[in-house]
Amino acid sequence: MPFVTVKSNGGPHDDTAYVAGWEMGALDAQLRTAASVRAENLTVQVHTANIPQVDLLAMKHGFTVEHFAYEDCPNWSEVAFTRSAKDADD
């Protein structure tokens, strides 16, 4: 889906910030759903620049996180979420 309100399309929003916000908003929703159904694991791919925010979202929803950048594409990382031990007992 194209983002039509970004600067590259004549809109007022910075392209990079808009994409990062969209990506982290979508991840927040995924983690909220995973937590509500008590999922044990979730794996996603995100822009590597968003990893510091990913860590905070994981904590917010009761997951620990491991991530690694793809060697052949370092701008993208795979992120594995695991339900935190303290939350697994709830």
Secondary structure, 3 states (H helix, E strand, C coil): CCCCCEHHHCCCECHHHHHHHHHHHHHHHHHHHHHHCCCCEEEEEEEHHHHHHHHHHHHHCCEEEEEEEECCEEEEEEEEEEECHHHHCC
